[in-house]
Amino acid sequence: MTMPSTHVRDDASAPPATRRERRWSLAAAIASVTVFGLGVGQSAPLLPLLLEQRGTDATLNGLNAGATFIGVIIGPLLSPRLVRRFGIRNFLLACFGLDIALFLAMKVFDSIAAWFVLRAVLGVVGSAIFTTAEAWINQLVGDVGRGRIIGLYAAALSAGFGTGPLILSLTGIEGWPPFLVNAAITALATLPLFCAGDVSRGFGRERGAGPLTMFARAPLILGAIAVFGMYEAALMTLLPVWGVRSGLTARWAAATLSAVYLGAIVLQVLIGWLSDRVSRLAALRLCGVVGLLGAIALIGMPASSLALFALLLVWGGIASGIYPVALSMAGDRFRGGELVSVNAAIIMAYGLGALVGPALGGSAMDLDDPQGLLWLFALLFIGLLGMTLAAGSGGPSAAR
Protein backbone atom coordinates (compact mmCIF):
# COMPACT_ATOMS: atom_id res chain seq x y z
CA MET A 1 0.00 0.00 0.00
CA THR A 2 1.61 3.26 -1.07
CA MET A 3 1.69 6.45 0.92
CA PRO A 4 -0.51 9.27 -0.43
CA SER A 5 1.23 12.09 -2.19
CA THR A 6 -0.85 14.84 -0.58
CA HIS A 7 1.01 16.71 2.18
CA VAL A 8 -0.02 19.18 4.84
CA ARG A 9 0.56 22.76 3.82
CA ASP A 10 -0.21 25.99 5.56
CA ASP A 11 -1.55 28.96 3.71
CA ALA A 12 1.16 30.41 1.50
CA SER A 13 0.76 33.85 3.03
CA ALA A 14 1.22 32.59 6.60
CA PRO A 15 4.68 32.44 8.19
CA PRO A 16 5.92 29.03 9.34
CA ALA A 17 4.39 28.01 12.64
CA THR A 18 6.63 27.76 15.67
CA ARG A 19 6.50 24.73 17.96
CA ARG A 20 4.87 26.88 20.64
CA GLU A 21 2.13 28.05 18.23
CA ARG A 22 1.38 24.49 17.16
CA ARG A 23 1.22 23.29 20.77
CA TRP A 24 -1.08 26.15 21.72
CA SER A 25 -3.39 25.43 18.79
CA LEU A 26 -3.35 21.71 19.65
CA ALA A 27 -4.29 22.45 23.26
CA ALA A 28 -7.08 24.75 22.06
CA ALA A 29 -8.47 22.11 19.68
CA ILE A 30 -8.44 19.39 22.35
CA ALA A 31 -9.99 21.70 24.95
CA SER A 32 -12.71 22.79 22.56
CA VAL A 33 -13.81 19.26 21.67
CA THR A 34 -13.56 18.09 25.29
CA VAL A 35 -15.91 20.85 26.46
CA PHE A 36 -18.26 20.01 23.59
CA GLY A 37 -18.15 16.38 24.76
CA LEU A 38 -19.28 17.59 28.18
CA GLY A 39 -22.39 19.03 26.53
CA VAL A 40 -22.99 15.81 24.59
CA GLY A 41 -22.74 13.84 27.84
CA GLN A 42 -25.24 16.18 29.50
CA SER A 43 -27.76 15.94 26.67
CA ALA A 44 -27.54 12.17 26.13
CA PRO A 45 -29.68 11.21 29.15
CA LEU A 46 -31.77 14.43 29.13
CA LEU A 47 -33.85 13.76 26.04
CA PRO A 48 -34.70 10.08 26.74
CA LEU A 49 -35.62 10.98 30.33
CA LEU A 50 -37.97 13.73 29.15
CA LEU A 51 -39.69 11.34 26.74
CA GLU A 52 -39.92 8.66 29.44
CA GLN A 53 -41.49 11.19 31.82
CA ARG A 54 -44.16 11.86 29.21
CA GLY A 55 -45.00 8.18 28.92
CA THR A 56 -43.43 7.70 25.49
CA ASP A 57 -43.20 4.09 24.36
CA ALA A 58 -39.69 2.69 24.85
CA THR A 59 -39.43 1.66 21.20
CA LEU A 60 -40.39 5.14 20.01
CA ASN A 61 -37.94 6.63 22.51
CA GLY A 62 -35.17 4.49 21.06
CA LEU A 63 -36.11 5.35 17.49
CA ASN A 64 -35.98 9.03 18.37
CA ALA A 65 -32.46 8.60 19.72
CA GLY A 66 -31.53 6.66 16.58
CA ALA A 67 -32.38 9.70 14.45
CA THR A 68 -29.14 11.23 15.71
CA PHE A 69 -27.09 8.45 14.12
CA ILE A 70 -28.73 9.05 10.75
CA GLY A 71 -27.28 12.53 10.96
CA VAL A 72 -23.94 11.13 12.13
CA ILE A 73 -23.67 9.17 8.89
CA ILE A 74 -24.58 12.19 6.73
CA GLY A 75 -22.54 14.92 8.42
CA PRO A 76 -19.06 13.61 7.54
CA LEU A 77 -19.96 13.52 3.84
CA LEU A 78 -20.44 17.29 3.89
CA SER A 79 -17.48 18.25 6.07
CA PRO A 80 -14.51 18.04 3.64
CA ARG A 81 -16.16 20.31 1.06
CA LEU A 82 -17.27 22.86 3.69
CA VAL A 83 -13.83 22.91 5.33
CA ARG A 84 -12.27 23.63 1.93
CA ARG A 85 -14.66 26.53 1.46
CA PHE A 86 -14.61 28.19 4.89
CA GLY A 87 -11.43 26.99 6.59
CA ILE A 88 -11.23 24.70 9.57
CA ARG A 89 -11.62 27.21 12.42
CA ASN A 90 -14.45 29.19 10.83
CA PHE A 91 -16.28 25.97 10.00
CA LEU A 92 -16.01 24.73 13.60
CA LEU A 93 -17.25 28.05 14.98
CA ALA A 94 -20.24 27.95 12.63
CA CYS A 95 -21.03 24.37 13.69
CA PHE A 96 -20.92 25.27 17.38
CA GLY A 97 -23.28 28.20 16.79
CA LEU A 98 -25.68 26.00 14.84
CA ASP A 99 -25.55 23.34 17.56
CA ILE A 100 -26.61 25.92 20.17
CA ALA A 101 -29.51 27.14 18.03
CA LEU A 102 -30.74 23.62 17.28
CA PHE A 103 -30.58 22.44 20.87
CA LEU A 104 -32.52 25.47 22.14
CA ALA A 105 -35.04 24.88 19.33
CA MET A 106 -35.80 21.49 20.88
CA LYS A 107 -37.29 23.30 23.86
CA VAL A 108 -39.20 25.73 21.65
CA PHE A 109 -40.57 23.03 19.33
CA ASP A 110 -41.33 20.57 22.12
CA SER A 111 -42.87 17.63 20.27
CA ILE A 112 -41.51 14.22 19.38
CA ALA A 113 -42.13 14.80 15.67
CA ALA A 114 -40.00 17.94 15.72
CA TRP A 115 -37.38 16.15 17.79
CA PHE A 116 -36.91 13.50 15.10
CA VAL A 117 -35.91 16.22 12.66
CA LEU A 118 -33.89 18.29 15.13
CA ARG A 119 -31.96 15.30 16.50
CA ALA A 120 -31.08 14.18 12.97
CA VAL A 121 -29.74 17.66 12.15
CA LEU A 122 -27.91 17.78 15.50
CA GLY A 123 -26.29 14.50 14.47
CA VAL A 124 -25.14 16.11 11.22
CA VAL A 125 -23.63 19.07 13.07
CA GLY A 126 -22.07 17.06 15.89
CA SER A 127 -20.45 14.55 13.53
CA ALA A 128 -19.11 17.42 11.43
CA ILE A 129 -17.50 18.88 14.57
CA PHE A 130 -15.81 15.61 15.49
CA THR A 131 -14.76 14.92 11.88
CA THR A 132 -13.09 18.28 11.51
CA ALA A 133 -11.63 18.70 15.00
CA GLU A 134 -10.12 15.22 15.14
CA ALA A 135 -8.49 15.66 11.73
CA TRP A 136 -7.12 19.03 12.90
CA ILE A 137 -5.77 17.49 16.12
CA ASN A 138 -4.16 14.66 14.13
CA GLN A 139 -2.45 17.16 11.84
CA LEU A 140 -1.21 19.37 14.69
CA VAL A 141 0.22 16.44 16.65
CA GLY A 142 2.77 15.51 14.01
CA ASP A 143 4.41 12.10 13.78
CA VAL A 144 6.40 12.13 17.04
CA GLY A 145 4.37 10.90 20.00
CA ARG A 146 1.13 10.84 17.99
CA GLY A 147 -0.34 7.84 19.84
CA ARG A 148 0.29 9.34 23.28
CA ILE A 149 -1.30 12.69 22.43
CA ILE A 150 -4.28 11.11 20.63
CA GLY A 151 -4.70 8.87 23.69
CA LEU A 152 -4.70 11.99 25.89
CA TYR A 153 -7.38 13.53 23.68
CA ALA A 154 -9.49 10.35 23.89
CA ALA A 155 -9.11 10.25 27.68
CA ALA A 156 -10.14 13.91 27.98
CA LEU A 157 -13.14 13.30 25.73
CA SER A 158 -14.16 10.29 27.85
CA ALA A 159 -13.94 12.49 30.93
CA GLY A 160 -16.21 15.02 29.22
CA PHE A 161 -18.76 12.36 28.26
CA GLY A 162 -18.66 10.87 31.74
CA THR A 163 -19.00 14.18 33.59
CA GLY A 164 -21.91 15.45 31.49
CA PRO A 165 -24.59 13.37 33.27
CA LEU A 166 -23.43 14.78 36.62
CA ILE A 167 -24.28 18.27 35.38
CA LEU A 168 -27.77 17.05 34.52
CA SER A 169 -28.16 15.81 38.09
CA LEU A 170 -27.62 19.42 39.22
CA THR A 171 -29.95 21.12 36.73
CA GLY A 172 -32.68 18.47 36.68
CA ILE A 173 -34.69 17.85 33.53
CA GLU A 174 -37.55 20.31 34.05
CA GLY A 175 -38.00 23.56 32.13
CA TRP A 176 -35.32 25.67 30.46
CA PRO A 177 -32.32 25.22 32.84
CA PRO A 178 -30.88 22.02 31.30
CA PHE A 179 -31.22 23.46 27.79
CA LEU A 180 -29.66 26.79 28.72
CA VAL A 181 -26.79 25.08 30.56
CA ASN A 182 -26.11 22.90 27.53
CA ALA A 183 -26.06 25.97 25.28
CA ALA A 184 -23.66 27.68 27.70
CA ILE A 185 -21.34 24.66 27.66
CA THR A 186 -21.25 24.67 23.86
CA ALA A 187 -20.60 28.42 23.87
CA LEU A 188 -17.64 27.81 26.20
CA ALA A 189 -16.33 25.26 23.73
CA THR A 190 -15.88 28.03 21.15
CA LEU A 191 -13.57 30.10 23.37
CA PRO A 192 -10.40 28.01 22.89
CA LEU A 193 -10.83 28.32 19.11
CA PHE A 194 -10.51 32.10 19.35
CA CYS A 195 -7.20 31.56 21.13
CA ALA A 196 -5.88 29.17 18.49
CA GLY A 197 -3.47 30.66 16.00
CA ASP A 198 -3.62 30.50 12.23
CA VAL A 199 -1.08 27.69 12.00
CA SER A 200 -3.58 25.54 10.11
CA ARG A 201 -5.16 28.24 7.98
CA GLY A 202 -4.75 26.20 4.80
CA PHE A 203 -5.35 22.77 6.32
CA GLY A 204 -8.16 20.78 4.70
CA ARG A 205 -8.41 23.07 1.68
CA GLU A 206 -6.48 20.66 -0.53
CA ARG A 207 -8.64 18.48 -2.73
CA GLY A 208 -8.40 14.80 -1.90
CA ALA A 209 -10.28 11.56 -2.22
CA GLY A 210 -13.89 11.56 -1.01
CA PRO A 211 -14.84 9.94 2.32
CA LEU A 212 -16.52 6.95 0.66
CA THR A 213 -13.37 5.99 -1.23
CA MET A 214 -11.55 5.68 2.09
CA PHE A 215 -13.51 2.52 2.90
CA ALA A 216 -11.53 0.80 0.13
CA ARG A 217 -8.23 2.51 0.91
CA ALA A 218 -8.21 2.01 4.70
CA PRO A 219 -10.28 -1.12 5.43
CA LEU A 220 -8.48 -2.01 8.67
CA ILE A 221 -8.85 1.45 10.18
CA LEU A 222 -12.52 1.75 9.27
CA GLY A 223 -13.33 -1.87 10.09
CA ALA A 224 -11.82 -1.41 13.56
CA ILE A 225 -13.83 1.78 14.07
CA ALA A 226 -17.08 0.08 12.98
CA VAL A 227 -16.43 -2.76 15.47
CA PHE A 228 -15.75 -0.19 18.18
CA GLY A 229 -18.96 1.67 17.32
CA MET A 230 -21.01 -1.54 17.68
CA TYR A 231 -19.25 -2.39 20.93
CA GLU A 232 -19.52 1.03 22.56
CA ALA A 233 -23.15 1.70 21.58
CA ALA A 234 -24.27 -1.74 22.77
CA LEU A 235 -22.20 -1.36 25.94
CA MET A 236 -23.60 2.03 26.89
CA THR A 237 -27.15 0.98 26.12
CA LEU A 238 -27.26 -2.54 27.54
CA LEU A 239 -24.47 -3.06 30.10
CA PRO A 240 -26.64 -1.72 32.97
CA VAL A 241 -29.43 -4.05 31.82
CA TRP A 242 -26.94 -6.93 31.86
CA GLY A 243 -25.94 -5.88 35.37
CA VAL A 244 -29.51 -5.92 36.70
CA ARG A 245 -30.24 -9.28 35.10
CA SER A 246 -27.00 -10.65 36.55
CA GLY A 247 -28.13 -9.78 40.07
CA LEU A 248 -26.87 -6.23 40.65
CA THR A 249 -29.07 -3.50 42.07
CA ALA A 250 -30.02 -0.72 39.66
CA ARG A 251 -27.50 1.59 41.36
CA TRP A 252 -24.61 -0.86 41.02
CA ALA A 253 -25.68 -1.78 37.50
CA ALA A 254 -25.35 1.89 36.51
CA ALA A 255 -21.92 1.93 38.18
CA THR A 256 -20.69 -0.66 35.67
CA LEU A 257 -20.62 2.12 33.07
CA SER A 258 -18.75 4.37 35.49
CA ALA A 259 -16.07 1.68 35.80
CA VAL A 260 -15.73 1.47 32.02
CA TYR A 261 -15.53 5.28 31.69
CA LEU A 262 -12.91 5.45 34.45
CA GLY A 263 -10.87 2.82 32.67
CA ALA A 264 -11.09 4.79 29.43
CA ILE A 265 -9.84 7.92 31.19
CA VAL A 266 -6.96 6.17 32.94
CA LEU A 267 -5.67 3.72 30.34
CA GLN A 268 -6.03 5.33 26.90
CA VAL A 269 -2.88 7.43 27.26
CA LEU A 270 -0.98 4.24 28.15
CA ILE A 271 -2.34 2.45 25.07
CA GLY A 272 -1.38 5.42 22.90
CA TRP A 273 2.12 5.49 24.39
CA LEU A 274 2.46 1.77 23.72
CA SER A 275 1.41 2.25 20.08
CA ASP A 276 4.27 4.76 19.72
CA ARG A 277 6.78 2.33 21.21
CA VAL A 278 5.82 -0.89 19.39
CA SER A 279 3.45 -0.48 16.44
CA ARG A 280 -0.14 0.65 15.91
CA LEU A 281 -1.05 -2.84 14.67
CA ALA A 282 0.37 -4.51 17.78
CA ALA A 283 -1.50 -2.07 20.04
CA LEU A 284 -4.74 -2.64 18.12
CA ARG A 285 -4.23 -6.38 18.43
CA LEU A 286 -3.68 -6.02 22.19
CA CYS A 287 -6.98 -4.15 22.49
CA GLY A 288 -8.70 -6.98 20.62
CA VAL A 289 -7.12 -9.73 22.77
CA VAL A 290 -7.99 -8.00 26.05
CA GLY A 291 -11.48 -7.25 24.71
CA LEU A 292 -12.03 -10.92 23.86
CA LEU A 293 -10.59 -12.36 27.08
CA GLY A 294 -12.35 -9.75 29.22
CA ALA A 295 -15.75 -10.47 27.68
CA ILE A 296 -15.32 -14.21 28.32
CA ALA A 297 -14.06 -13.60 31.88
CA LEU A 298 -17.09 -11.42 32.67
CA ILE A 299 -19.44 -14.28 31.84
CA GLY A 300 -18.24 -16.27 34.84
CA MET A 301 -17.63 -13.34 37.17
CA PRO A 302 -19.81 -13.24 40.32
CA ALA A 303 -22.06 -10.19 40.53
CA SER A 304 -21.50 -7.58 43.27
CA SER A 305 -17.80 -8.40 43.58
CA LEU A 306 -14.95 -5.90 43.59
CA ALA A 307 -13.23 -8.13 41.05
CA LEU A 308 -16.13 -7.48 38.64
CA PHE A 309 -15.61 -3.73 38.73
CA ALA A 310 -11.81 -4.05 38.56
CA LEU A 311 -12.21 -6.22 35.46
CA LEU A 312 -14.65 -3.76 33.90
CA LEU A 313 -12.17 -0.93 34.47
CA VAL A 314 -9.27 -2.74 32.79
CA TRP A 315 -11.38 -4.36 30.09
CA GLY A 316 -13.27 -1.19 29.19
CA GLY A 317 -10.17 1.00 29.37
CA ILE A 318 -8.06 -1.13 27.04
CA ALA A 319 -10.90 -1.93 24.64
CA SER A 320 -11.59 1.82 24.40
CA GLY A 321 -8.06 2.19 23.04
CA ILE A 322 -9.28 0.88 19.68
CA TYR A 323 -10.53 4.34 18.68
CA PRO A 324 -7.41 6.44 19.42
CA VAL A 325 -5.09 3.77 17.97
CA ALA A 326 -7.11 3.67 14.73
CA LEU A 327 -7.16 7.49 14.69
CA SER A 328 -3.36 7.50 15.04
CA MET A 329 -3.08 5.01 12.16
CA ALA A 330 -5.05 7.44 10.01
CA GLY A 331 -2.73 10.29 10.98
CA ASP A 332 0.31 8.18 10.09
CA ARG A 333 -0.95 7.51 6.56
CA PHE A 334 -2.91 10.54 5.40
CA ARG A 335 -2.21 14.25 5.14
CA GLY A 336 -4.08 17.49 4.46
CA GLY A 337 -7.45 17.23 2.73
CA GLU A 338 -7.21 13.44 2.71
CA LEU A 339 -6.87 13.46 6.50
CA VAL A 340 -10.19 15.29 6.71
CA SER A 341 -11.72 12.76 4.30
CA VAL A 342 -10.47 9.71 6.19
CA ASN A 343 -11.67 11.21 9.47
CA ALA A 344 -15.06 11.75 7.86
CA ALA A 345 -15.09 8.06 6.95
CA ILE A 346 -14.06 7.21 10.53
CA ILE A 347 -17.07 9.06 11.96
CA MET A 348 -19.34 7.42 9.38
CA ALA A 349 -17.99 3.96 10.25
CA TYR A 350 -18.56 4.66 13.93
CA GLY A 351 -22.10 5.86 13.23
CA LEU A 352 -22.93 2.77 11.18
CA GLY A 353 -21.61 0.52 13.93
CA ALA A 354 -23.43 2.44 16.64
CA LEU A 355 -26.65 2.28 14.65
CA VAL A 356 -26.76 -1.54 14.67
CA GLY A 357 -24.86 -2.33 17.89
CA PRO A 358 -27.73 -1.97 20.40
CA ALA A 359 -30.09 -3.97 18.18
CA LEU A 360 -27.56 -6.78 17.87
CA GLY A 361 -26.94 -6.67 21.60
CA GLY A 362 -30.64 -6.85 22.39
CA SER A 363 -31.12 -9.81 20.04
CA ALA A 364 -28.13 -11.59 21.59
CA MET A 365 -29.62 -11.11 25.06
CA ASP A 366 -32.93 -12.52 23.84
CA LEU A 367 -31.08 -15.65 22.67
CA ASP A 368 -29.04 -16.04 25.87
CA ASP A 369 -30.27 -13.90 28.75
CA PRO A 370 -28.19 -12.03 29.92
CA GLN A 371 -24.82 -13.38 28.78
CA GLY A 372 -25.63 -13.10 25.08
CA LEU A 373 -24.42 -9.49 25.24
CA LEU A 374 -20.96 -10.62 26.32
CA TRP A 375 -20.86 -13.36 23.69
CA LEU A 376 -21.63 -10.69 21.09
CA PHE A 377 -18.69 -8.64 22.36
CA ALA A 378 -16.47 -11.72 22.13
CA LEU A 379 -17.49 -12.23 18.50
CA LEU A 380 -16.82 -8.57 17.69
CA PHE A 381 -13.32 -8.76 19.13
CA ILE A 382 -12.66 -12.02 17.27
CA GLY A 383 -13.61 -10.16 14.09
CA LEU A 384 -11.23 -7.34 14.99
CA LEU A 385 -8.38 -9.78 15.61
CA GLY A 386 -9.10 -11.42 12.27
CA MET A 387 -8.75 -8.03 10.55
CA THR A 388 -5.42 -7.32 12.27
CA LEU A 389 -4.09 -10.74 11.25
CA ALA A 390 -5.15 -10.16 7.64
CA ALA A 391 -3.48 -6.73 7.67
CA GLY A 392 -0.32 -8.15 9.21
CA SER A 393 -0.01 -10.73 6.46
CA GLY A 394 -0.17 -7.96 3.84
CA GLY A 395 3.27 -6.58 4.69
CA PRO A 396 4.53 -3.61 6.71
CA SER A 397 2.62 -0.95 4.76
CA ALA A 398 -0.68 -2.75 5.27
CA ALA A 399 -0.08 -2.81 8.99
CA ARG A 400 0.45 0.92 9.37
ZAMAR-180808 format. One line per field, with one value per residue (C-alpha): chain; x, y, z; residue number from 1. Coordinates in steps of 0.2 Angstrom, whole numbers. Layout:
% ZAMAR-180808
c = (A, ...) .
u = (X, ...) .
v = (Y, ...) .
w = (Z, ...) .
k = (NUM, ...) .
***
This chain:
% ZAMAR-180808
c = (A, A, A, A, A, A, A, A, A, A, A, A, A, A, A, A, A, A, A, A, A, A, A, A, A, A, A, A, A, A, A, A, A, A, A, A, A, A, A, A, A, A, A, A, A, A, A, A, A, A, A, A, A, A, A, A, A, A, A, A, A, A, A, A, A, A, A, A, A, A, A, A, A, A, A, A, A, A, A, A, A, A, A, A, A, A, A, A, A, A, A, A, A, A, A, A, A, A, A, A, A, A, A, A, A, A, A, A, A, A, A, A, A, A, A, A, A, A, A, A, A, A, A, A, A, A, A, A, A, A, A, A, A, A, A, A, A, A, A, A, A, A, A, A, A, A, A, A, A, A, A, A, A, A, A, A, A, A, A, A, A, A, A, A, A, A, A, A, A, A, A, A, A, A, A, A, A, A, A, A, A, A, A, A, A, A, A, A, A, A, A, A, A, A, A, A, A, A, A, A, A, A, A, A, A, A, A, A, A, A, A, A, A, A, A, A, A, A, A, A, A, A, A, A, A, A, A, A, A, A, A, A, A, A, A, A, A, A, A, A, A, A, A, A, A, A, A, A, A, A, A, A, A, A, A, A, A, A, A, A, A, A, A, A, A, A, A, A, A, A, A, A, A, A, A, A, A, A, A, A, A, A, A, A, A, A, A, A, A, A, A, A, A, A, A, A, A, A, A, A, A, A, A, A, A, A, A, A, A, A, A, A, A, A, A, A, A, A, A, A, A, A, A, A, A, A, A, A, A, A, A, A, A, A, A, A, A, A, A, A, A, A, A, A, A, A, A, A, A, A, A, A, A, A, A, A, A, A, A, A, A, A, A, A, A, A, A, A, A, A, A, A, A, A, A, A, A, A, A, A, A, A, A, A, A, A, A, A, A, A, A, A, A, A, A, A, A, A, A, A) .
u = (0, 8, 8, -3, 6, -4, 5, 0, 3, -1, -8, 6, 4, 6, 23, 30, 22, 33, 32, 24, 11, 7, 6, -5, -17, -17, -21, -35, -42, -42, -50, -64, -69, -68, -80, -91, -91, -96, -112, -115, -114, -126, -139, -138, -148, -159, -169, -174, -178, -190, -198, -200, -207, -221, -225, -217, -216, -198, -197, -202, -190, -176, -181, -180, -162, -158, -162, -146, -135, -144, -136, -120, -118, -123, -113, -95, -100, -102, -87, -73, -81, -86, -69, -61, -73, -73, -57, -56, -58, -72, -81, -80, -86, -101, -105, -105, -116, -128, -128, -133, -148, -154, -153, -163, -175, -179, -186, -196, -203, -207, -214, -208, -211, -200, -187, -185, -180, -169, -160, -155, -149, -140, -131, -126, -118, -110, -102, -96, -88, -79, -74, -65, -58, -51, -42, -36, -29, -21, -12, -6, 1, 14, 22, 32, 22, 6, -2, 1, -6, -21, -24, -23, -37, -47, -46, -51, -66, -71, -70, -81, -94, -93, -95, -110, -123, -117, -121, -139, -141, -138, -150, -163, -173, -188, -190, -177, -162, -154, -156, -148, -134, -131, -130, -118, -107, -106, -103, -88, -82, -79, -68, -52, -54, -53, -36, -29, -17, -18, -5, -18, -26, -24, -27, -41, -42, -32, -43, -42, -51, -69, -74, -83, -67, -58, -68, -58, -41, -41, -51, -42, -44, -63, -67, -59, -69, -85, -82, -79, -95, -105, -96, -98, -116, -121, -111, -118, -136, -136, -122, -133, -147, -135, -130, -148, -151, -135, -141, -134, -145, -150, -138, -123, -128, -127, -110, -103, -103, -94, -80, -79, -78, -65, -54, -55, -49, -35, -28, -30, -14, -5, -12, -7, 11, 12, 7, 21, 34, 29, 17, -1, -5, 2, -7, -24, -21, -18, -35, -43, -36, -40, -57, -60, -53, -62, -79, -77, -70, -85, -97, -91, -88, -99, -110, -108, -89, -75, -66, -81, -78, -59, -61, -73, -61, -46, -57, -66, -51, -40, -55, -58, -40, -46, -53, -37, -25, -36, -36, -17, -15, -25, -14, 2, -5, -15, -11, -20, -37, -36, -34, -51, -59, -52, -58, -75, -75, -70, -85, -97, -90, -93, -111, -115, -108, -117, -133, -134, -124, -139, -150, -138, -135, -153, -156, -141, -148, -165, -155, -145, -151, -141, -124, -128, -122, -105, -104, -108, -93, -82, -87, -84, -67, -63, -68, -56, -42, -45, -44, -27, -20, -26, -17, -2, 0, -1, 16, 23, 13, -3, 0, 2) .
v = (0, 16, 32, 46, 60, 74, 84, 96, 114, 130, 145, 152, 169, 163, 162, 145, 140, 139, 124, 134, 140, 122, 116, 131, 127, 109, 112, 124, 111, 97, 108, 114, 96, 90, 104, 100, 82, 88, 95, 79, 69, 81, 80, 61, 56, 72, 69, 50, 55, 69, 57, 43, 56, 59, 41, 38, 20, 13, 8, 26, 33, 22, 27, 45, 43, 33, 49, 56, 42, 45, 63, 56, 46, 61, 75, 68, 68, 86, 91, 90, 102, 114, 115, 118, 133, 141, 135, 123, 136, 146, 130, 124, 140, 140, 122, 126, 141, 130, 117, 130, 136, 118, 112, 127, 124, 107, 116, 129, 115, 103, 88, 71, 74, 90, 81, 67, 81, 91, 76, 71, 88, 89, 72, 81, 95, 85, 73, 87, 94, 78, 75, 91, 94, 76, 78, 95, 87, 73, 86, 97, 82, 78, 60, 61, 54, 54, 39, 47, 63, 56, 44, 60, 68, 52, 51, 70, 67, 51, 62, 75, 62, 54, 71, 77, 67, 74, 91, 85, 79, 97, 106, 92, 89, 102, 118, 128, 126, 110, 117, 134, 125, 115, 130, 138, 123, 123, 142, 139, 126, 140, 150, 140, 142, 160, 158, 146, 153, 153, 138, 128, 141, 131, 114, 104, 115, 103, 92, 74, 58, 58, 50, 35, 30, 28, 13, 4, 13, 10, -6, -10, 7, 9, -9, -7, 9, 0, -14, -1, 8, -8, -12, 5, 9, -9, -7, 10, 5, -13, -15, -9, -20, -35, -29, -30, -46, -53, -49, -31, -18, -4, 8, -4, -9, 9, 10, -3, 11, 22, 8, 7, 26, 27, 14, 24, 40, 31, 19, 27, 37, 21, 12, 27, 27, 9, 11, 24, 12, -4, -2, 3, -14, -23, -10, -13, -32, -30, -21, -35, -49, -40, -36, -55, -62, -49, -52, -71, -68, -57, -71, -81, -67, -66, -51, -38, -42, -29, -41, -37, -19, -20, -31, -19, -5, -14, -22, -6, 5, -6, -10, 9, 11, 4, 22, 32, 19, 18, 37, 37, 25, 37, 51, 41, 38, 53, 71, 87, 86, 67, 67, 76, 64, 49, 56, 59, 40, 36, 45, 37, 20, 23, 29, 14, 3, 12, 11, -8, -12, -10, -20, -34, -33, -34, -49, -58, -56, -63, -78, -80, -69, -60, -67, -65, -47, -53, -67, -53, -43, -59, -61, -43, -44, -60, -51, -37, -49, -57, -40, -37, -54, -51, -34, -41, -54, -40, -33, -18, -5, -14, -14, 5) .
w = (0, -5, 5, -2, -11, -3, 11, 24, 19, 28, 19, 8, 15, 33, 41, 47, 63, 78, 90, 103, 91, 86, 104, 109, 94, 98, 116, 110, 98, 112, 125, 113, 108, 126, 132, 118, 124, 141, 133, 123, 139, 147, 133, 131, 146, 146, 130, 134, 152, 146, 134, 147, 159, 146, 145, 127, 122, 124, 106, 100, 113, 105, 87, 92, 99, 83, 72, 79, 71, 54, 55, 61, 44, 34, 42, 38, 19, 19, 30, 18, 5, 18, 27, 10, 7, 24, 33, 48, 62, 54, 50, 68, 75, 63, 68, 87, 84, 74, 88, 101, 90, 86, 104, 111, 97, 104, 119, 108, 97, 111, 101, 97, 78, 79, 89, 76, 63, 76, 82, 65, 61, 77, 72, 56, 65, 79, 68, 57, 73, 77, 59, 58, 75, 76, 59, 65, 81, 71, 59, 73, 83, 70, 69, 85, 100, 90, 99, 116, 112, 103, 118, 129, 118, 119, 138, 140, 129, 139, 155, 146, 141, 159, 168, 157, 166, 183, 177, 173, 190, 196, 184, 183, 168, 170, 161, 152, 164, 156, 139, 144, 153, 138, 126, 139, 138, 119, 119, 131, 119, 106, 117, 114, 96, 97, 106, 92, 80, 61, 60, 51, 40, 24, 32, 24, 8, -3, -14, -10, -11, -5, 12, 3, -6, 10, 14, 1, 5, 23, 27, 43, 51, 46, 50, 68, 70, 65, 77, 91, 87, 88, 105, 113, 108, 114, 130, 134, 131, 138, 150, 165, 159, 159, 177, 184, 175, 183, 200, 203, 210, 198, 207, 205, 187, 183, 191, 178, 165, 177, 179, 160, 158, 172, 163, 147, 156, 165, 152, 134, 136, 141, 125, 114, 122, 119, 100, 99, 106, 97, 82, 80, 73, 89, 100, 91, 92, 111, 112, 103, 114, 130, 124, 119, 135, 146, 138, 142, 159, 163, 159, 174, 186, 202, 203, 216, 218, 218, 205, 193, 194, 193, 177, 170, 172, 164, 150, 146, 147, 135, 123, 122, 115, 98, 93, 97, 90, 74, 73, 75, 61, 50, 55, 50, 33, 27, 26, 22, 14, 14, 32, 34, 21, 31, 47, 39, 35, 53, 60, 47, 51, 70, 66, 56, 70, 83, 73, 73, 89, 102, 91, 89, 108, 112, 100, 108, 125, 119, 113, 129, 144, 150, 144, 125, 126, 132, 118, 105, 112, 111, 92, 88, 96, 86, 70, 75, 78, 61, 53, 61, 56, 38, 38, 46, 32, 19, 23, 34, 24, 26, 45, 47) .
k = (1, 2, 3, 4, 5, 6, 7, 8, 9, 10, 11, 12, 13, 14, 15, 16, 17, 18, 19, 20, 21, 22, 23, 24, 25, 26, 27, 28, 29, 30, 31, 32, 33, 34, 35, 36, 37, 38, 39, 40, 41, 42, 43, 44, 45, 46, 47, 48, 49, 50, 51, 52, 53, 54, 55, 56, 57, 58, 59, 60, 61, 62, 63, 64, 65, 66, 67, 68, 69, 70, 71, 72, 73, 74, 75, 76, 77, 78, 79, 80, 81, 82, 83, 84, 85, 86, 87, 88, 89, 90, 91, 92, 93, 94, 95, 96, 97, 98, 99, 100, 101, 102, 103, 104, 105, 106, 107, 108, 109, 110, 111, 112, 113, 114, 115, 116, 117, 118, 119, 120, 121, 122, 123, 124, 125, 126, 127, 128, 129, 130, 131, 132, 133, 134, 135, 136, 137, 138, 139, 140, 141, 142, 143, 144, 145, 146, 147, 148, 149, 150, 151, 152, 153, 154, 155, 156, 157, 158, 159, 160, 161, 162, 163, 164, 165, 166, 167, 168, 169, 170, 171, 172, 173, 174, 175, 176, 177, 178, 179, 180, 181, 182, 183, 184, 185, 186, 187, 188, 189, 190, 191, 192, 193, 194, 195, 196, 197, 198, 199, 200, 201, 202, 203, 204, 205, 206, 207, 208, 209, 210, 211, 212, 213, 214, 215, 216, 217, 218, 219, 220, 221, 222, 223, 224, 225, 226, 227, 228, 229, 230, 231, 232, 233, 234, 235, 236, 237, 238, 239, 240, 241, 242, 243, 244, 245, 246, 247, 248, 249, 250, 251, 252, 253, 254, 255, 256, 257, 258, 259, 260, 261, 262, 263, 264, 265, 266, 267, 268, 269, 270, 271, 272, 273, 274, 275, 276, 277, 278, 279, 280, 281, 282, 283, 284, 285, 286, 287, 288, 289, 290, 291, 292, 293, 294, 295, 296, 297, 298, 299, 300, 301, 302, 303, 304, 305, 306, 307, 308, 309, 310, 311, 312, 313, 314, 315, 316, 317, 318, 319, 320, 321, 322, 323, 324, 325, 326, 327, 328, 329, 330, 331, 332, 333, 334, 335, 336, 337, 338, 339, 340, 341, 342, 343, 344, 345, 346, 347, 348, 349, 350, 351, 352, 353, 354, 355, 356, 357, 358, 359, 360, 361, 362, 363, 364, 365, 366, 367, 368, 369, 370, 371, 372, 373, 374, 375, 376, 377, 378, 379, 380, 381, 382, 383, 384, 385, 386, 387, 388, 389, 390, 391, 392, 393, 394, 395, 396, 397, 398, 399, 400) .
***
